[in-house]
Structures are given as C-alpha cells and as structure tokens.
Amino acid sequence: MATNESSQIVKAIKKALPAVVSISVSKNIHTFQPIPDSYGFGFMRSPRKRKVKMGGGSGFIIDPQGIILTNRHVVEDPQAEYIVVMQNGEKIAPKILAVDPINDIALLKIDPKKLKKKAKLPVIKFAESCKLYLGNPVVAIGNSLGIFNNTVSTGIVSGLSREIKAQSDFSHEKTKLRGLIQTDAAINTGNSGGPLINLDGQAIGINAAMVFGAENIGFALPIKNAKKDLIELKKYGRIRLPFLGLRYLPIDNMLKEEFNLPVGFGALVISEPTIKNGIMQAVVPNSPAHKAGIKEADIILEIQDKKVSAKTSINDILGKCKIGDTLPFKVLRKGKQKNLKVIIGEKK
C-alpha cells in the first residue's frame, strides 16, 4: 500500500472513530438456583430471572443532537435492553426512534444532556456522492465480535448492487437485502451497524453482514438508504414504508408446474394459511390492491412496464417508488390480461 494512501487511511480513521459507538444487548432470562428442599433431603430448583448479555453491535453518531445509525437487526428484540457505550466508556440508554425493516436500518437517539461529558457530540458525515467504483479503498469500523472495540479493517469495494438473504439472530427470519456494497474489508459479528467509510472519513455504507465459510466477503448497506430514512424521520416523525396489501408467491418453473400456471414468471396472488388454521386473505380489504381491483388467483405480470420475475421482484420495484405514486399493473386473470392502476399506500 502506498505511503500516501496509508496516511489517508490513518487520517480517515482518526476523523471517524470518535463518533463510533458500541451497542450492548442484555435480556432478563430465567435461570435456576439450587436451594434446600423443606425436608432437607436434597435440592429443589427455584426459577429466577437475571440479566444476561446477549450480544452486541455497533453504531455511529450522525447528528450532534444524539441520533445514532445502526442496523435494525441489532435492536430488533422488543424484550431486550440496549445500552450505547461511548468512546470514553460512558454508558447511556437510547430511544429507538424508527426502524426500516426493508433496508435493515434503525435510528436511535441518546440525550447528550444526560452524558457526564457535556462536549458537543462528534459525528460522521455522509459521503456527498453515492457514486462508488470497484477498487475504491474503504475502512470498516466496529465492535468486532462484541468484544474488541474500535476494530478497523481496510479493503476495497469489490462488488456493487449485490443481493443476499440475511437471517436474523433474533427472529431467524430471512430478509432479502438489495443494492449492497461488497467489500473485502473484514466485517465480523459485532461490526453490524458500524460505518464503512471512505478516505475522507465519510460514511458510504453501514456494515451489515458477512458470509460464513468464505474469506474476505462482507457487505454494507449503501448510505443513500439511510439518507432517505433520515429525511422521512425529520419530515414525518417516522419512516414510511410502501404498502400494497397483497400476499403472493413469486412464480418460477417449479411453481408453474405445481399450480399448472400459464406463465413461468410474475407473482401469483394467493391466500396464506396460518398456524392456528386461519386464512390470511390474499388481498387485504380496503388496501391499495383491493381498491385497484386485484383479486386472488391474479398473476401480476408487470408493474410500471417492468416484468416481475425472480430478478425483479415486486419489492424491488416498490423500493424505488414513493408513497402516493400511481403504478400501472398488468395482471393475468383467467387467461385474459387486464391493466389496473394502484396508488401506493403507507404500511401501518
């Protein structure tokens, strides 16, 4: 590595590091303590709760008023207690302002007035340009493995617009994350939510995931998603999520054969049975899809003249739309094509 670039990396780390925080996750869980039984012949077990550290993550301050950016999956357990650990070791409880489950982003807030050190909070600025190129040098900063604070690793942008399925440690649900930055900078458990910075010390991404069993393959969420969420939060007091009110299955060749469908692409609008033997309706009553006339067993072929397929899902298309947008839908119903217009709503 060139001496000039090494110097730039050191300067970038010194600039960004003061605004990086650790996020500790604890939870009250049942344990069992042996106690003598009433007859003195042995021991009985008595249920007892105690607080146990469940893990940790990272985050970074983006506003001097105390707004912290991290991953949603770091703070997704509603029963857990979260503590932000500042660079000087001071601990403070945050408030979860908003979460974006689609982009795996969470915005937290701490009160600077409650900190012992009353100095202005350091911040990491967003990169002004979202344009990245393969080979751009980057630095990942975080709380590696929940133990090693202020871990930094260097690398390059080794891929753009990547798509992966990430599994939540809490709910174990798999979420498809899109438009990711791939890097060979080491991203380990606990780095989640920390910043991926450029040589100017500006955030270009949020460390999100690693691939187990592979070396030098890590992923970060592009910072443009966080910019959008922050604008939503300041304007509306929440992160608004687009809503159609549909339940559907993506169609591939296997589903085509199983259901004897006329096409091997698109999305089949279908109800979903629940564990308690109930049925979740295919089209939510009074939803945007219902108002537009979409019905169960319809096949959505196109949205905004974009073919719905495994490569371009409904969520991919919705992610680029705004609430209130009117989208032309092309659907197949009993062998006949219909053109419908759906006004995108807000998920409540």
N, C-alpha and C positions, 0 to 999 in steps of 0.2 A: 504494500500500500504506500502510495506517495506520501512524503513528509507533509506536504501542504494539505492533503486530504485528511491525514491523521490529526493535524492541528485543528481543522474544521470540525472534525467529529468531537474532539475534546471540548471545543467551544460550544457546540450544539448541546452536548450533554450537560455542561455547567449551566447553560441557559435554561434548559427544560427541567432538570432534576428537582429543583426546589418546589415545583408545583405538582410533583407526582406523590400520590398518597397510597397507603395500603388500606384495604378494607377487610376487617376481621369479621368472620361469621360464626356466631355462637347460638346454641339452642339448649333449652331445658329438656332433658330426656330422662326417662325412668331408669334408675339403677336399683340394685337390690343389696341391702346391707344385712349380714348375718346378725341375729340377736338371739339371746337365750329364750327358749320357749317357757311357758308358765310352769311346766313340770320339771324343768331342769334336766331333761333327758337328751337334749340336742339343740339344734338351731332351727329357727324359722326365718323366712325371708320377708322383709318388710319393704314394700315399694317406696321409693324415694326419688325425688327429682333433683338433679343438679345440672348446672350449666356446663356444657362441653363445647370446646371449639371445634367446629365442623369443617373449617377450611378458611380460605382467604382469596382475595383477588386484589386487583389494582384499580386505580382511577387517576384522574388528573384534573386539576382546577382550571376552569376555563373562564371564570368571571370573578373579579375581586370581591363580589358580594357573597361568594361561597358556593357557587354552582360547580358541581363535580360531574364529570362524564365517565361512565363505565359501561360494562356490558349488562344487559338485562339478566342474563343467567347467573351473574354474580349475586344479585339481590332478589331472586325470584321467590324465595321461600317466605310466605307471609308469617310463619311462626318463628322465624329466626330473628336474632338481634344483630344489628350491624353497627360496627364501630369504625370510624375513619381514624387512621393513625397518621398524623402529620410527620413531616421530615424531622422535627425535633423530638419526636416520640410522644407528643401530646395526643390524647385520645378524645374524640368527640362523637356523639351520636348524630347521624344525619337524618334528614327527612327525605323520603323518596318522592320527588316531585312528579315524575312521569316516566312511563316505560313505553318502548316501541318494540313489541314482540316480533314484528316483521323483520326489522333490521337489527334485533338483538342489542338495543341501546337503552340505557337508563340514565336519567338525570337526577342527581341528588343535590341536597342543599344543606350546608352547615352554617351556623351563625357565627361569624367572625368575632362578634362581641363576647361570646362565651369562651373564647380562647384566652389563655393566660397571657400569651404574647399578642399584643394588640396591633402589631405592624400590619401594613397592607398585605393582603394575600398575594403571593406570586401566581402568575397564570401562564398557561401555554396557549399561544395564539394558533388559530387555524391557518394553514397554508393558504395564501391568497389564490393560488391557481390549483385547480384539481387535476391539471394535466400531468400525468406521470408517464415515464418511459421505461422500458425494460433496461435494466442496468443502473437506474438511479440508486445511489447509495442511501441507505436508511439505517436508523438505530431504533431498536425496540427497548423500552424501559419498563420495568415492573417489579413485582414482588414474587420472584421466582419460587415455585413450589410452596408458596405461602410461608416461607422461612427466610429466604435470602433477599432482604430488602435491597432496593437500589441496584438490581441486577441490570446490566446493559449488555446488549449484543448487537453486533453490526452485521450488515449484509447488503444485499441489493434487492431491487424489485425484480423478481424472477418470473412473474406472471401477472396478468391483468384480467379483470372481469371473470374471475374464477367462480365456480359454483360448487358448494359442498353441502352435505347433510350433517348437521351437528346435533349430538344428543345431549340433552340437559342432564346434569348430575342430580338435580332435584326431582323433576317430574319424569325423567327418562324419555320424554317425548323427543322426536326427531324433527328438526326445523331445517328447511332449505334456506341457506344463506346465499345471496347472489351478489355479483359485482365485486367480489373480494379481491384484495391485493395479495398476491402470493409473494413471500419473501424467504430467503434462506437465513435470515437473522433468527437465532434461536428463540422460539416462543414456547414456554413451558407452562404447566399448570400453575396458576397463581399470577401469571403475566396477564391473564384476561382482564381487559378494561384499561390496561396501561396504554400509553401513547406510542405510536410508530411515528418517528419524526424524521424530517429532512435535515440537511446540513446547516440550515438556518435556525434549527431548534423549533420549528413549527410542526404542528400535528398534521400528518397526511392520512392517518388512519388510527383505528382503535384495535389493539391486539385482541384477537378473538378465539383462535383455535389452532391446534396442531394436529398432525396426522400421526397416530400411534403406529409404531413399527416402521416409520420412514424417517430418514435423516434430512435435516435442512429444508423441511417443508412446513411453513407456518402461514397463517392467514390473518389479515387485518381488514376490518370494515372500513370502507372509504369515508373520509371525514365529511364529505358532502352530505351524507345521510344525517350526520349529527347537526350540521348547519341547518338543514331543513327542519329537524325536530326542535331545535332551539328557537327558530323563528315561530314555529307553531305554538310553542310553550309561551313565549312572550306575547304573542298576539291573542291567543285564545285561552291561555291558562291550562292547556292540556295538549297532548299530542293526538291529533285527529287521525283516525285510521279509516281508509275507504271500506265501504260495505256494499255488497250486492244482495246478500240474503239467499244464497244458493248452497246446496250440498251437491257435490258432483264427484265423478270418478274420471281421471284422465284416461282417454282411450288409447290403447296400443293394440297390436295384432292379437295378443292373447285375450284381451277383453272383447275385442271384436268377435272372436270365435266363440267365447263363452256365452255372450249375450246375443249372438247372431246379428250383429250390427251391420249396417250398410257401408260404414266407413271405418278406417283404422286410425283416425286422428280425431281431435276435438275433445269435448268434455260431456259426459253423459250425466244429465241432471237426474239424481236418484235419492230416495229417502234412505235414512240410516237407522238400523235397529239399535237400541240401547241395551245396556246390561240388564236393566230392570224390565225387559220385554216391552218397552215402549218403542215408539217410532218417532224419529226426528224428521220432520217434514222436509221434502226436497226443496220446496220454495217457502221461505218464511213469510207468513201472512203480513201484508202491508209493507213489505220490504221493497226496495227499488226493483228487484227482479220480478216480484209479484205484480207491481203496478205496471210494469212494461209488458206483462202478458206471458212471461216464460212459465212453462209447465213441466211437471215431472215427465221423464222419458224424452224430453227435448235433447237434441245434441247441439251443443254450441260449436259452430264451425269456425267463425271468425269474430273478432272484436276489433273495431277500428281498422278494418281491412287487413288485420293481421291474423294469420292462420293459427288457431290454437292447437298446440302439439306438445310433445314431451320437451322439446327445446324452448318453446314459447308458451308458458302456462298462463292461465287466467291471472294468477298473482303477479307474474312478470309484467303483464300489460297494465294491471291495476296500479302497480308500483310507480308507474310513470304518469299516472293521471291525478287530477285534483278532485276533491270532493265538490260536487256540483256540476262536474263535466257531464255532458251528454254523449254516450258512446253508442255507435251503431253496432248491433249484434246481428249476425247471420246464423239462424238456427235451422236445424232439420227436424221436422215434425211429421211423422207418418209418411216419410218419403218425399215430402214437399218442403222446399226452402222458404223461410219467412224472414223478413227484415224487421227488426224491432229496435227501439231506442230506449236505452236505460240511463237514467240520471243517477250518478254515483252518490250514495248516501254516506253517512258517518256511522261507524260502529260504536254502539253504546256500551 
